[in-house]
Amino acid sequence: MANRLADSPSDHLLQYAHQPVDWWPWGSEALAHAAELDRPVLLSIGYASCHWCHVMSHESFENPETAEFINTHFVPVKVDREQQPVLDQVFMTATQLMNEGAGGWPLTAFLTPDGRPFFTGTYFPPEPQPGRPSFRQVLQALAETWESDRQTLVAGADVVAGHLAALSAAPLADTAPEVHAAIDTIGADFDLIHAGFGTAPKFPSATVLDALLVRGDAQSLELAQRSLEAMARGGIHDQVGGGFHRYATDPGWVIPHFEKMLDDNALLLGTYIRGWRRTADHDEGLRALLERTAYGIAGFLERELRDENGAFMAGLDADSCDIRGAVFEGIHYLWTPELLFDALGDEDGDWATQVFHVTAGGTFGEGLSTLQLRGRPDLDRLAEVSARLLTERGHRFRPATDRLVVTAWNALAISSLVTGALIWNEPHWLDLALDTARYLAEAHLAGGELRHSSLAGQVNPQAATAEDHGTLADAFTVLAGATGDAAWLRRAETLCDGALELFSAEDGGFFDAEAGELFVRSRSLTDNVTPSGTSALVRALRRVGLMAERPGLLARADAAAATTWATVAENPRFAGSALEDLMVADEARRGLRPAMVVVSSGDPFDELARAAWRLAPAGSVILTAPAGTGGFGSWLEGREKRAVYVCRGDRCFDPVTDYTELKTPLWHRV
């Protein structure tokens, strides 16, 4: 029998819709029911592609006895973190506060009827393990304590709520942090052996790599380029199908956690394009590797995550089935030498075992290997062999798809695809970006109020976040510049104006979401996988303000950026987007202000336009349109000559008609 989740526009919630647990979706109705029954709330947060969510669901929530105990003593509430990211952020922060920094999914929290947490954790096993109680023991203990010593639980909830309220106020700094100090702090966490930052688990950290690429000095480029190469060669990178898994479980990037998510790949597509752009022409091997990696990401996005509406779905599960039908994490991506020989024959099979480092003992375990890229093999042969292996892999059971369409993640994909399209002369990528943008404009922005997500064309009621507004406004502005269609700029302005009304804080910064039914209003200044809401809006306000000639938006961006300074100074590795903005501002103070680049041409793939996309400094805005095109203020007035017009601050340089001479005005310090 179906429960209240049966009609949810979320694949994660639908996975729980036929369980014996009497699940409620998050909302005032569930909390009111808890208050009426005088019971605590059991909150479970996960997402459709989460391996350990599946495990706990099968072990505990599908167990009739456990479900009966939950239904008797608690009000169970299920949340999809991709559908409600700000709610997830609040309770994840609470979990980390209560568990010495540890967190993850599934997130398991117990709340007072007004929604404040008094006990939190992650995965709980069905039987006790060393140092970890069983889920039934946790349920039993909390149910008994709620009846016998409720005041202790409520007092604990008061303390946690107070800490979360304090965290929602941005720490203040009088001056911007020193960029060199931030880079030194990041460099101290660099893995000198395997590249990347920190130890296992090892995350791609796209926003930090982007910040280092913006800086572009020798130290920053070494940290970024070594990391990009190591990741591209590692098992975290799907060498056959393109795209990246979520993170590596080891320091050497060999063994991934096998989820493949849109947010990671949308960001990494842009990062690898910018990495290629920053790599010297003479380093042909690295440039070829970065280009191969970016093209692989774009191919994965189109092949695996495109839905029938032209948008990109959230991701692929880590789990799939072996030939016996048993669930196994990562089996879709693993190989043995014998499997390679069967798919490729003796000669190519032997070549592939060496190039992909597939060993008899297995690099993953139990004789199975992830695919890594060794040496610098012939790229044509590598492409041909990879295509054959992808075809062979297509006969295996495919991981399930999380069909949720998330506004911010799609916006990031739009921006990256447009950048790659214009730099590498790929009109098809621009078409993909336009199709995605049209869907978001027609479905998620219908009626003028932005929504966070949809499933198979059905839009969720959850209001969009600050991150959604910022990333989509930025993507629409990039599209306006690439196509010369001012309608995208008008939409971007509307999103920025709406965000200023919905999310502004008194100190000039931004909250993550509208004021609502949560007991605290979240403001996170560190990045998650994707940029923080504040950083996303700062970038959008700068780009929209420049293209739309609205200095008020630029001033508002400056005020919001100042609220990130203390966070960047303390944790630059976890605030890459804010650090990137700081680096652009630092360059501007030293004379290299972001440029407004106008290409007077009706062809976005004009060689002048493509040169501008390749060469323009970070933070610049590029507009390609014929002279006299309406909707762009004064930028196209009197610019009938086919040329590139570069303006920085109060200075406009002489028009350039030869793309080989474009670097001079773009990089001249004024």
C-alpha positions as CSV (number, residue, x, y, z in Angstrom):
1,M,0.0,0.0,0.0
2,A,1.4,3.4,-1.0
3,N,2.1,6.1,1.6
4,R,2.0,9.9,1.3
5,L,5.1,9.9,-0.9
6,A,3.4,8.2,-3.8
7,D,2.8,11.3,-5.8
8,S,6.1,13.0,-5.1
9,P,8.0,14.6,-8.0
10,S,11.2,13.1,-6.7
11,D,12.8,9.8,-7.5
12,H,14.3,9.5,-4.0
13,L,10.9,10.0,-2.3
14,L,9.3,7.5,-4.7
15,Q,11.8,4.9,-3.6
16,Y,10.2,5.1,-0.2
17,A,6.6,5.3,-1.3
18,H,5.6,1.7,-0.8
19,Q,7.4,1.0,2.5
20,P,5.6,0.1,5.7
21,V,6.9,3.3,7.3
22,D,4.1,5.9,7.4
23,W,6.2,8.6,5.8
24,W,5.3,12.3,5.6
25,P,6.9,14.8,3.2
26,W,8.5,17.8,5.0
27,G,6.2,20.7,5.8
28,S,4.0,22.4,8.3
29,E,1.4,19.6,8.1
30,A,3.9,17.0,9.3
31,L,5.1,19.2,12.2
32,A,1.5,20.0,13.2
33,H,0.8,16.3,13.2
34,A,3.8,15.7,15.5
35,A,2.6,18.4,17.8
36,E,-0.9,17.0,17.9
37,L,0.4,13.5,18.8
38,D,3.1,14.9,21.1
39,R,5.7,12.8,19.4
40,P,9.2,13.6,18.1
41,V,10.0,13.7,14.4
42,L,12.2,11.1,12.8
43,L,13.8,13.0,9.8
44,S,15.6,11.0,7.1
45,I,17.4,12.9,4.4
46,G,19.0,11.3,1.4
47,Y,19.0,11.4,-2.4
48,A,18.2,8.9,-5.2
49,S,21.8,8.0,-6.0
50,C,23.0,7.5,-2.4
51,H,24.4,4.0,-1.9
52,W,24.1,4.0,1.9
53,C,20.6,5.4,1.7
54,H,19.6,2.3,-0.2
55,V,21.3,0.1,2.3
56,M,19.6,1.6,5.4
57,S,16.3,1.7,3.5
58,H,16.4,-2.0,2.8
59,E,17.8,-3.0,6.2
60,S,15.5,-0.8,8.4
61,F,12.7,1.0,6.7
62,E,11.5,-2.1,4.8
63,N,11.6,-4.1,8.0
64,P,7.9,-4.4,9.2
65,E,8.8,-4.6,12.9
66,T,11.1,-1.5,12.7
67,A,8.5,0.3,10.7
68,E,5.8,-0.5,13.2
69,F,8.0,0.9,16.1
70,I,8.7,4.1,14.1
71,N,5.0,4.6,13.3
72,T,4.0,4.1,16.9
73,H,6.6,6.4,18.6
74,F,7.6,9.0,15.9
75,V,6.3,11.0,13.0
76,P,8.6,9.9,10.2
77,V,9.5,12.6,7.6
78,K,11.4,11.9,4.4
79,V,13.4,14.5,2.5
80,D,15.2,14.5,-0.8
81,R,18.3,16.7,-0.3
82,E,18.4,17.6,-4.0
83,Q,14.8,18.8,-3.8
84,Q,15.3,20.8,-0.6
85,P,19.0,21.7,-0.3
86,V,18.8,24.5,2.2
87,L,16.8,22.3,4.7
88,D,19.5,19.6,4.1
89,Q,22.2,22.2,4.8
90,V,20.7,23.2,8.1
91,F,20.4,19.7,9.4
92,M,23.7,18.6,8.0
93,T,25.4,21.5,9.9
94,A,23.5,20.4,13.0
95,T,24.7,16.8,12.5
96,Q,28.3,18.0,12.2
97,L,28.0,20.2,15.3
98,M,26.7,17.2,17.3
99,N,29.1,14.6,15.9
100,E,32.6,16.3,16.0
101,G,32.4,17.3,12.3
102,A,31.2,14.0,11.0
103,G,28.3,13.9,8.5
104,G,27.0,12.3,5.4
105,W,24.0,10.6,3.9
106,P,21.6,9.2,4.9
107,L,21.2,11.9,7.4
108,T,19.2,10.7,10.4
109,A,17.9,13.3,12.8
110,F,15.4,13.3,15.6
111,L,13.5,16.6,16.2
112,T,11.1,18.2,18.6
113,P,7.6,18.7,17.1
114,D,8.6,22.3,16.2
115,G,11.5,21.0,14.0
116,R,14.6,21.5,16.2
117,P,17.1,18.6,16.3
118,F,18.1,17.0,19.6
119,F,19.9,13.9,18.2
120,T,21.5,13.3,14.8
121,G,23.6,10.8,13.0
122,T,24.0,9.2,9.6
123,Y,23.7,5.5,8.7
124,F,22.7,3.2,11.5
125,P,23.0,-0.6,11.0
126,P,20.3,-3.1,11.8
127,E,22.6,-4.9,14.3
128,P,25.0,-3.3,16.8
129,Q,28.6,-2.8,15.5
130,P,31.7,-1.8,17.5
131,G,31.2,1.8,18.4
132,R,27.9,2.1,16.6
133,P,24.5,1.1,18.0
134,S,21.8,-0.5,15.9
135,F,19.0,1.6,14.5
136,R,16.5,-0.2,16.7
137,Q,18.6,0.6,19.8
138,V,18.6,4.3,18.9
139,L,14.9,4.3,18.3
140,Q,14.2,2.5,21.6
141,A,16.4,4.8,23.6
142,L,15.1,8.0,22.2
143,A,11.4,6.9,22.5
144,E,12.0,6.1,26.1
145,T,13.9,9.3,26.9
146,W,11.1,11.4,25.2
147,E,8.7,9.9,27.7
148,S,10.9,9.9,30.8
149,D,13.3,12.9,30.4
150,R,12.0,15.1,27.7
151,Q,13.3,18.3,29.2
152,T,16.9,17.1,28.6
153,L,16.2,16.5,24.9
154,V,14.5,19.9,24.5
155,A,17.4,21.6,26.3
156,G,19.8,20.0,23.9
157,A,17.7,21.2,21.0
158,D,17.7,24.7,22.4
159,V,21.6,24.7,22.4
160,V,21.9,23.4,18.9
161,A,19.3,25.9,17.6
162,G,21.3,28.7,19.3
163,H,24.6,27.6,17.6
164,L,22.9,27.4,14.2
165,A,21.4,30.9,14.6
166,A,24.9,32.2,15.4
167,L,26.3,30.5,12.3
168,S,23.7,32.2,10.1
169,A,25.4,35.6,10.9
170,A,28.3,36.2,8.6
171,P,31.7,36.8,10.3
172,L,32.9,40.2,9.5
173,A,36.4,41.3,8.3
174,D,37.4,45.0,7.9
175,T,39.7,44.3,4.9
176,A,39.9,41.8,2.1
177,P,42.2,38.8,2.9
178,E,45.6,38.7,1.3
179,V,45.5,36.6,-1.8
180,H,49.0,35.2,-1.5
181,A,48.2,34.0,2.1
182,A,45.1,32.2,0.8
183,I,47.1,30.4,-1.9
184,D,49.7,29.4,0.7
185,T,47.0,28.0,2.9
186,I,45.6,26.0,0.0
187,G,49.1,24.9,-1.0
188,A,49.7,23.5,2.5
189,D,46.9,21.0,1.9
190,F,48.2,20.0,-1.5
191,D,49.0,16.3,-1.9
192,L,52.6,16.3,-3.2
193,I,52.4,12.7,-4.2
194,H,49.0,12.3,-5.8
195,A,47.9,15.9,-6.3
196,G,44.6,17.3,-5.2
197,F,43.9,18.5,-1.7
198,G,43.7,16.8,1.6
199,T,43.5,13.0,2.2
200,A,40.9,10.4,1.5
201,P,38.1,10.8,0.7
202,K,39.4,13.0,-2.1
203,F,37.1,15.4,-3.8
204,P,37.6,17.2,-7.2
205,S,37.2,20.7,-5.6
206,A,36.3,22.4,-8.9
207,T,35.7,25.8,-7.4
208,V,39.2,25.9,-5.8
209,L,40.8,24.8,-9.0
210,D,38.9,27.6,-10.9
211,A,40.2,30.1,-8.4
212,L,43.8,28.9,-8.9
213,L,43.4,29.1,-12.7
214,V,42.2,32.7,-12.4
215,R,45.3,33.6,-10.4
216,G,47.5,32.1,-13.0
217,D,50.9,32.6,-11.4
218,A,53.4,29.7,-11.4
219,Q,52.4,28.3,-8.0
220,S,48.7,28.4,-8.6
221,L,48.9,26.9,-12.1
222,E,51.1,24.0,-10.8
223,L,48.6,23.2,-8.1
224,A,45.7,23.3,-10.5
225,Q,47.2,21.6,-13.5
226,R,48.8,18.8,-11.5
227,S,45.4,18.1,-9.9
228,L,43.5,18.3,-13.2
229,E,46.0,15.8,-14.7
230,A,45.9,13.4,-11.8
231,M,42.1,13.4,-11.7
232,A,41.9,12.9,-15.5
233,R,44.2,9.9,-15.3
234,G,42.6,8.4,-12.2
235,G,39.8,5.8,-11.6
236,I,37.6,8.7,-10.4
237,H,37.4,9.6,-14.2
238,D,35.2,7.3,-16.3
239,Q,37.9,6.6,-19.0
240,V,35.4,4.9,-21.2
241,G,32.2,6.8,-20.9
242,G,33.5,10.3,-19.8
243,G,32.6,12.3,-16.8
244,F,33.6,12.0,-13.1
245,H,32.4,10.0,-10.2
246,R,31.6,11.9,-7.0
247,Y,34.9,11.4,-5.1
248,A,37.8,9.0,-4.6
249,T,37.9,6.8,-1.5
250,D,41.7,6.7,-1.6
251,P,44.4,9.4,-1.8
252,G,45.6,8.3,-5.3
253,W,42.3,8.8,-7.2
254,V,42.1,5.1,-8.0
255,I,38.9,3.9,-6.3
256,P,35.8,6.1,-6.7
257,H,32.5,6.3,-4.9
258,F,30.7,5.5,-8.1
259,E,27.8,8.0,-8.2
260,K,28.1,10.3,-11.3
261,M,26.3,13.6,-10.6
262,L,25.4,16.5,-12.7
263,D,26.6,19.2,-10.3
264,D,30.2,17.7,-10.2
265,N,30.3,17.3,-14.0
266,A,28.7,20.6,-14.9
267,L,31.4,22.4,-12.9
268,L,34.3,20.2,-14.0
269,L,33.4,20.7,-17.6
270,G,34.1,24.4,-17.3
271,T,37.1,23.8,-15.1
272,Y,38.8,21.5,-17.6
273,I,38.0,24.0,-20.4
274,R,39.6,26.8,-18.4
275,G,42.5,24.5,-17.5
276,W,43.1,23.9,-21.2
277,R,42.9,27.7,-21.8
278,R,45.6,28.3,-19.2
279,T,48.0,25.6,-20.4
280,A,50.8,26.7,-22.7
281,D,50.6,25.7,-26.3
282,H,54.0,23.9,-26.1
283,D,52.6,21.4,-23.5
284,E,50.7,19.5,-26.1
285,G,50.3,16.3,-24.0
286,L,48.6,18.1,-21.1
287,R,46.4,20.2,-23.4
288,A,45.3,17.0,-25.3
289,L,44.5,15.3,-22.0
290,L,42.4,18.2,-20.7
291,E,40.6,18.5,-24.0
292,R,39.8,14.8,-24.1
293,T,38.5,15.0,-20.5
294,A,36.2,18.0,-21.3
295,Y,34.8,16.4,-24.4
296,G,34.2,13.2,-22.4
297,I,32.2,15.1,-19.8
298,A,30.1,16.8,-22.4
299,G,29.4,13.5,-24.1
300,F,28.4,11.9,-20.8
301,L,26.0,14.7,-20.0
302,E,24.3,14.5,-23.4
303,R,24.2,10.7,-23.6
304,E,23.4,9.7,-20.0
305,L,21.7,12.7,-18.3
306,R,19.6,14.3,-21.0
307,D,15.8,14.0,-20.5
308,E,13.0,14.3,-22.9
309,N,12.4,18.0,-22.1
310,G,16.0,19.0,-23.1
311,A,17.2,19.4,-19.5
312,F,19.8,17.5,-17.6
313,M,18.9,15.0,-14.8
314,A,20.6,14.9,-11.5
315,G,22.8,11.8,-11.8
316,L,23.4,8.1,-11.9
317,D,23.3,5.7,-9.0
318,A,26.5,4.1,-7.6
319,D,24.8,0.7,-7.6
320,S,23.9,-1.7,-10.4
321,C,23.4,-5.4,-10.7
322,D,25.7,-8.2,-11.6
323,I,24.7,-11.1,-13.9
324,R,23.0,-12.8,-11.0
325,G,20.9,-9.8,-10.2
326,A,22.7,-9.0,-7.0
327,V,23.3,-5.4,-6.2
328,F,26.9,-4.3,-6.3
329,E,28.4,-0.9,-6.0
330,G,30.4,0.1,-9.1
331,I,30.1,-3.2,-11.0
332,H,29.0,-1.3,-14.2
333,Y,32.5,0.3,-14.4
334,L,34.9,-2.5,-13.4
335,W,37.0,-4.7,-15.6
336,T,39.3,-7.7,-15.6
337,P,42.0,-8.6,-18.1
338,E,39.8,-11.4,-19.4
339,L,36.9,-9.0,-20.0
340,L,39.1,-6.6,-21.9
341,F,40.4,-9.5,-24.1
342,D,36.9,-10.7,-24.7
343,A,35.7,-7.3,-25.8
344,L,38.8,-6.2,-27.8
345,G,40.7,-9.3,-28.9
346,D,44.3,-10.2,-28.0
347,E,46.2,-7.3,-29.5
348,D,44.0,-4.4,-28.4
349,G,43.1,-6.3,-25.2
350,D,46.8,-6.5,-24.2
351,W,47.3,-2.8,-25.1
352,A,44.2,-1.8,-23.0
353,T,45.3,-3.8,-19.9
354,Q,48.6,-1.7,-19.9
355,V,47.1,1.7,-20.8
356,F,44.2,1.3,-18.3
357,H,46.3,-0.5,-15.7
358,V,44.0,-3.5,-15.4
359,T,45.8,-6.1,-13.3
360,A,45.2,-9.8,-12.6
361,G,44.8,-9.0,-8.9
362,G,42.6,-6.0,-9.5
363,T,43.2,-2.4,-8.5
364,F,39.7,-2.3,-7.0
365,G,39.7,-5.7,-5.3
366,E,38.5,-9.2,-5.9
367,G,40.3,-9.3,-9.2
368,L,38.4,-6.2,-10.5
369,S,40.0,-3.0,-11.7
370,T,38.9,0.6,-12.2
371,L,40.3,2.1,-15.4
372,Q,43.2,4.5,-15.1
373,L,45.1,6.2,-17.9
374,R,48.8,5.5,-18.0
375,G,51.4,7.2,-20.1
376,R,50.6,9.1,-23.3
377,P,48.9,6.6,-25.6
378,D,48.0,7.4,-29.2
379,L,44.8,9.3,-28.8
380,D,43.1,8.0,-32.0
381,R,43.6,4.4,-30.8
382,L,42.5,5.4,-27.3
383,A,39.3,6.9,-28.7
384,E,38.6,3.8,-30.8
385,V,39.2,1.3,-28.0
386,S,37.2,3.4,-25.5
387,A,34.2,3.5,-27.9
388,R,34.3,-0.3,-28.3
389,L,34.5,-0.8,-24.5
390,L,31.6,1.7,-24.0
391,T,29.5,-0.4,-26.5
392,E,30.4,-3.6,-24.6
393,R,29.6,-1.9,-21.2
394,G,26.2,-1.0,-22.6
395,H,25.2,-4.6,-22.4
396,R,25.6,-4.5,-18.6
397,F,22.9,-3.6,-16.2
398,R,22.9,0.2,-16.1
399,P,22.8,2.2,-12.8
400,A,19.5,3.9,-12.1
401,T,19.0,7.5,-13.1
402,D,17.9,10.2,-10.6
403,R,15.6,12.1,-12.9
404,L,15.3,15.2,-10.8
405,V,16.0,18.4,-12.8
406,V,17.7,20.9,-10.5
407,T,17.8,24.6,-11.6
408,A,21.3,25.5,-10.3
409,W,23.0,22.4,-11.6
410,N,21.4,22.9,-15.1
411,A,22.5,26.5,-15.0
412,L,26.1,25.5,-14.3
413,A,25.9,23.1,-17.3
414,I,24.6,25.9,-19.5
415,S,27.5,28.2,-18.6
416,S,30.1,25.5,-19.2
417,L,28.6,24.3,-22.5
418,V,28.5,27.8,-23.8
419,T,32.1,28.4,-22.9
420,G,33.2,25.2,-24.5
421,A,31.1,25.8,-27.6
422,L,32.6,29.3,-28.3
423,I,36.2,28.3,-27.5
424,W,36.3,25.0,-29.4
425,N,33.8,25.9,-32.2
426,E,31.1,23.4,-31.1
427,P,27.8,24.8,-32.3
428,H,26.0,21.6,-31.0
429,W,27.1,22.4,-27.4
430,L,25.5,25.9,-27.8
431,D,22.3,24.2,-29.0
432,L,22.3,21.9,-26.0
433,A,22.7,24.9,-23.7
434,L,19.9,26.8,-25.4
435,D,17.5,23.9,-25.2
436,T,18.2,23.6,-21.5
437,A,17.8,27.3,-20.9
438,R,14.5,27.3,-22.8
439,Y,13.1,24.5,-20.6
440,L,14.1,26.3,-17.4
441,A,12.6,29.6,-18.6
442,E,9.4,28.0,-19.6
443,A,8.9,25.5,-16.7
444,H,11.0,26.6,-13.7
445,L,10.5,30.3,-14.3
446,A,6.8,30.1,-15.3
447,G,4.8,33.0,-13.9
448,G,7.9,34.9,-12.9
449,E,8.7,32.9,-9.7
450,L,11.7,30.6,-10.0
451,R,11.3,27.0,-8.7
452,H,14.1,24.8,-7.6
453,S,13.4,21.5,-9.4
454,S,11.1,19.4,-11.6
455,L,10.7,15.7,-12.4
456,A,9.7,14.6,-15.9
457,G,8.2,18.0,-16.6
458,Q,6.3,18.2,-13.3
459,V,7.6,21.2,-11.4
460,N,8.1,20.9,-7.6
461,P,6.5,23.6,-5.4
462,Q,9.7,24.3,-3.5
463,A,10.8,27.9,-4.1
464,A,14.2,28.4,-5.6
465,T,17.3,29.2,-3.5
466,A,19.8,32.0,-3.7
467,E,22.1,29.6,-5.6
468,D,19.4,28.8,-8.1
469,H,18.8,32.5,-8.8
470,G,22.5,33.4,-9.0
471,T,23.6,30.5,-11.2
472,L,20.7,30.8,-13.6
473,A,21.1,34.6,-13.9
474,D,24.7,34.1,-14.7
475,A,23.9,31.4,-17.3
476,F,21.2,33.5,-19.0
477,T,23.7,36.4,-19.2
478,V,26.4,34.2,-20.8
479,L,23.7,33.0,-23.3
480,A,22.8,36.6,-24.0
481,G,26.4,37.4,-24.8
482,A,26.9,34.4,-27.0
483,T,23.7,34.7,-29.0
484,G,23.0,38.5,-29.0
485,D,19.5,37.8,-27.8
486,A,18.6,40.5,-25.2
487,A,15.7,38.5,-23.9
488,W,18.1,36.3,-21.9
489,L,19.6,39.5,-20.3
490,R,16.1,40.7,-19.4
491,R,15.5,37.3,-17.6
492,A,18.8,37.6,-15.8
493,E,17.9,41.1,-14.6
494,T,14.6,39.8,-13.3
495,L,16.3,37.0,-11.4
496,C,18.8,39.4,-9.8
497,D,16.1,41.9,-8.9
498,G,14.1,39.1,-7.3
499,A,17.0,37.7,-5.5
500,L,17.8,41.1,-3.9
501,E,14.3,41.2,-2.6
502,L,14.1,37.6,-1.4
503,F,17.5,36.9,0.1
504,S,19.2,40.2,1.2
505,A,20.6,40.4,4.8
506,E,21.1,43.6,6.7
507,D,24.9,43.3,6.5
508,G,24.8,43.3,2.7
509,G,25.1,39.6,2.2
510,F,22.5,37.0,1.3
511,F,20.6,34.2,3.0
512,D,20.4,30.9,1.3
513,A,16.6,30.8,1.0
514,E,13.5,32.8,1.7
515,A,12.3,33.2,5.3
516,G,10.1,30.1,5.9
517,E,9.1,27.4,8.4
518,L,12.6,26.3,9.4
519,F,13.6,27.3,13.0
520,V,16.7,29.2,11.6
521,R,17.4,31.0,8.4
522,S,20.4,29.4,6.8
523,R,23.4,31.3,5.4
524,S,26.4,29.2,4.2
525,L,29.4,31.1,3.0
526,T,31.5,28.0,2.2
527,D,30.9,26.1,-1.1
528,N,29.5,22.6,-1.1
529,V,30.1,20.9,-4.4
530,T,28.7,24.0,-6.0
531,P,29.2,27.7,-5.2
532,S,27.5,29.1,-2.1
533,G,24.4,31.1,-2.7
534,T,26.2,34.3,-1.8
535,S,29.0,33.6,-4.2
536,A,26.6,32.6,-7.0
537,L,24.7,35.9,-6.6
538,V,27.9,38.0,-6.4
539,R,29.1,36.5,-9.8
540,A,25.7,37.1,-11.4
541,L,25.3,40.6,-10.1
542,R,28.7,41.5,-11.5
543,R,28.0,40.0,-14.9
544,V,24.5,41.4,-15.2
545,G,25.5,44.8,-13.8
546,L,28.2,45.1,-16.5
547,M,26.2,43.9,-19.5
548,A,23.1,45.8,-18.5
549,E,24.9,48.9,-17.5
550,R,23.5,48.9,-14.0
551,P,26.2,50.1,-11.6
552,G,23.9,49.6,-8.6
553,L,24.1,45.8,-9.1
554,L,27.9,46.1,-9.2
555,A,27.9,48.0,-5.9
556,R,25.6,45.4,-4.4
557,A,28.0,42.7,-5.5
558,D,30.8,44.4,-3.7
559,A,28.8,44.6,-0.5
560,A,27.9,41.0,-0.6
561,A,31.5,39.9,-1.5
562,A,32.7,41.7,1.7
563,T,30.7,39.3,3.8
564,T,32.7,36.4,2.5
565,W,36.2,37.8,3.4
566,A,36.4,36.3,6.9
567,T,35.4,32.9,5.6
568,V,38.0,33.1,2.8
569,A,40.7,34.1,5.2
570,E,39.9,31.2,7.5
571,N,39.0,28.4,5.1
572,P,40.0,29.3,1.5
573,R,39.9,25.7,0.3
574,F,36.3,25.5,1.2
575,A,35.3,28.9,-0.3
576,G,36.7,28.6,-3.8
577,S,34.0,30.7,-5.5
578,A,34.5,33.6,-3.0
579,L,38.2,33.2,-3.4
580,E,37.9,33.4,-7.2
581,D,35.9,36.7,-6.9
582,L,38.6,38.0,-4.5
583,M,41.3,37.2,-7.0
584,V,39.5,39.0,-9.8
585,A,39.0,42.0,-7.5
586,D,42.7,41.9,-6.6
587,E,43.7,41.9,-10.3
588,A,41.3,44.9,-10.8
589,R,43.1,46.8,-8.1
590,R,46.4,46.2,-9.9
591,G,45.0,47.5,-13.2
592,L,43.5,44.4,-14.9
593,R,39.8,45.2,-14.5
594,P,37.3,42.8,-16.0
595,A,36.5,43.8,-19.6
596,M,33.3,44.3,-21.5
597,V,34.1,42.8,-24.8
598,V,31.8,43.6,-27.7
599,V,32.2,41.7,-31.0
600,S,30.2,43.5,-33.7
601,S,29.2,40.5,-35.6
602,G,26.0,38.4,-36.0
603,D,28.0,35.1,-35.8
604,P,29.0,33.8,-32.3
605,F,31.5,31.5,-34.0
606,D,33.2,34.4,-35.8
607,E,37.0,34.0,-35.3
608,L,37.0,37.3,-33.5
609,A,34.4,36.2,-31.1
610,R,36.1,32.8,-30.4
611,A,39.4,34.6,-29.8
612,A,37.7,36.8,-27.3
613,W,36.3,33.8,-25.4
614,R,39.7,32.2,-25.4
615,L,41.6,35.3,-24.2
616,A,39.4,37.5,-22.0
617,P,40.5,37.7,-18.4
618,A,38.3,36.2,-15.7
619,G,35.3,38.3,-14.8
620,S,35.0,39.7,-18.3
621,V,31.7,39.8,-20.2
622,I,31.5,39.0,-23.9
623,L,28.7,40.2,-26.2
624,T,28.5,39.1,-29.8
625,A,25.8,40.9,-31.8
626,P,25.5,43.1,-34.9
627,A,25.6,46.9,-34.4
628,G,22.2,48.4,-33.5
629,T,20.9,45.3,-31.8
630,G,18.4,46.4,-29.2
631,G,18.3,45.6,-25.5
632,F,22.0,46.1,-24.7
633,G,22.1,49.8,-23.9
634,S,25.0,51.7,-25.4
635,W,27.3,48.7,-26.0
636,L,26.3,48.3,-29.7
637,E,25.7,51.9,-30.5
638,G,27.9,53.2,-33.4
639,R,29.8,50.0,-33.7
640,E,29.0,49.1,-37.3
641,K,32.5,48.0,-38.1
642,R,33.2,44.2,-37.7
643,A,35.7,44.4,-34.9
644,V,36.2,43.7,-31.2
645,Y,35.6,46.6,-28.9
646,V,37.2,46.3,-25.4
647,C,36.2,48.5,-22.6
648,R,37.5,48.4,-19.0
649,G,36.3,50.8,-16.5
650,D,36.2,54.3,-18.1
651,R,38.5,53.4,-20.9
652,C,37.6,51.9,-24.3
653,F,40.4,50.7,-26.6
654,D,40.7,51.1,-30.3
655,P,38.7,48.5,-32.2
656,V,40.6,45.3,-33.1
657,T,40.0,43.6,-36.5
658,D,42.8,41.0,-36.3
659,Y,42.3,38.3,-33.6
660,T,46.1,37.9,-33.3
661,E,46.2,41.5,-31.8
662,L,43.4,41.0,-29.4
663,K,45.5,40.1,-26.4
664,T,46.9,43.5,-26.1
665,P,43.8,45.4,-25.1
666,L,42.4,42.5,-23.1
667,W,45.5,42.2,-20.9
668,H,46.8,45.8,-20.8
669,R,46.8,47.1,-17.3
670,V,45.1,50.5,-16.9
